[in-house]
């Protein structure tokens, strides 16, 4: 049995990157592993793109996606320092090279999304 959270396993089953057009794929900047696709962009709090500052003063731009099957979700789900009220967050790392690509968010209603760092991603051509 996999150690992945059940929500990640559901994402992986429902979303097959190999079925996407190459121009739609979004990959890890470091290793070029497919991470998600343009058609999985979503709006959270009426925006796809958000800018936040973490407790260390580092500014992060993130873009939201319904699915990111090229990631592995790591760490304990936390509410502390959460940028999206009512959600818990965990780290989202590239499943191939392990670079941190953003965060996975889930709430008590099992609504979830990924907030990925656009500067860590590239569009496949």
N, C-alpha and C positions, 0 to 999 in steps of 0.2 A: 504494500500500500504506500502511496506517495505521502510525503510529509507536507505537501502543499495544502493551504487552506482550501476547503471545499469550493469556495467561490472562485478561486483561481482555476481549479479543475473544470468547473462549469464553463468559464470563459474559454478555456483551451478547447473544449469539445464544440462549443457553439461557433467559434471563430477560427477558420482555417486560413492562415496567411497565404498558403500556396494557391488558393482560389482567387486571390486578388490580382488585379492588373499591376505589373511592376511599377508603373508611375504612381499608383495609389499607396505603395508601401512606404512606411517610415521605419528607418533602421537605426541601430546604435552607431553613433559617430565613431566610436573606437574600433569596433570589430565588424561593423556592417551587417550584423545579424538583424533580420526582420523583427520588429518589435510590435507594431500596430499598423493601421492603415487610415488614410484620410476619412473614409466613410464611417469610422468609429469616433470621430470628433463629437464632443457633446458640450452642452452649455450647463454650467453649474452656477447658480445664483445669476442667471441671465448672461453669463459670459463664458466664452471658451478659454480666453487668456486671462490670467491673474498675475499680480505681482505682490509678493509678501516679503517680510523681513523676519528672519529667524532670531532666536534669543541671543545669538552671537553677533547680530547686526549684519549678517550676510543677506543680500537681496536675491530673491529667487523669482524668476519668471517661470510660470508653469502653464501648460495647456492641458485641457481635460479630455479624456477618452473613456468610452464605455468598456473597452477591452484592450489589453496589451499582453497577448499570449507569449510574446518573446521575453517576458519578464519572469523573475522569480520573486515572490513576496517573502520578505525576511523580517524578523523581529517580532516582539510582542506588540499587539494592538494597543495603542496609547491614545488618550484624550488630551494629555498635557501638551501645550503649545500647538494645538490643532488649529490650522488655518481655516477649516470649514466647520462651523458650529454644528454640533449634533452628530459628528462623525468621529470615528477612531481611525488612526493612520498606522501604516507599516511601510517600511522601505520597499521600493521596487528596483531590483537590480537586473541587468542584462543576464539572461540565462546562459549566455555563451562566455562572456568575458568578466562578468560580475561587477562591471561599473554601475554605480548608482545612477539610475535614470529618472528617479522621482519617487512618488509615494502612491500607495493604494489606500483608498478611503472606503469605509463601510459604516452604515448606521444600524440602529436597532431594528429597522424595517427591512434589512437585507438589501438596501439600495447601495450600490457601490460604483466607483469610478477610479480612474488613474489620473493623477496630476503629474505629467511628465515635463522634464526640463528641456525646452526646445534647443538650447545650446548643446545638449548632449545627444541630439538626434539629427538625422539627415534624411532627406527624401531620396529614395532610390530612383535612378534614371536608367 
